[in-house]
Amino acid sequence: MTEHDAPVVVALNAELCIGVGNCELLAPDHFRIDDDTAVAELIGDGAMTLAAAEEVVDRCPSGALSISPTA
């Protein structure tokens, strides 16, 4: 397993989310934009590979996403 394959958890701060939807576009199995609130929601526990997490976090314009290593 390479470093980019390492499991991490992406955390979502919904208060910072502005509903652009990049997370849903890049990782639809992990995020969705709520139709009523226009805020992202995590689907499941937020676990994904480091490479996928880095891309989705880097493309979040509001900084609502962050990466944590799994325990």
N, C-alpha and C positions, 0 to 999 in steps of 0.2 A: 504494500500500500504506500503510495506517495503522499507527500504532505497535502497536495490538493485534493486527494481522495479522502482525507481524514474527516471524520464526522464532527460537525459543529451544530450549534443551535442558533437560529436567527430569532432575535427578540424584536417585537414590534411595540413601539410607543405610540398608541393610537392618538394621543393628544397632539403629537407632532405631525401626524399624517395629513396631507392636503389632497389626497385622493387622485393623484395623477394616474396611477395604475401601472407603473413600470413593473412593480413586483408581480402583479397578476399576469402581465404579459410575459415576463421572463420565467416565472415559476408558478404556472397555474395550478399545479398540484399542491402548492403550499400557501397560496394567497388568493383572496378574492376581494373585490371592492363591493361593499354593501350598497345595494341599490337605494336604500332609504337614507343612510348617513353619509354616503360617498367617502367612507373611510375604509382602509384595508383591514382585513381580518386574517388571522392565521388559520390555516386548515391543518389540523393535527398538532404535532408538538414542535414544529419548526426545525426539525432535524434535516440536514442536507449536507452535501459535501462542501468542503472549504471553497473549492473553485466556484460552485454555484452560489454559495452564500456571498462570496466577495463580489461577484457580478451584481447580484440583486441589491446588496447594500450600497455599492458604489453608484448605482443608477437611481437611488432614491433621492429625489431633489430636496426633500424636507429633512433628511437625517433621521427619519423615524425608525430605521432598522439598524440593528447592531448584531455583532457576532460574539457568541460565547462558546468556549470549548465544552464538549460534553464531559460529564463526570466519569 
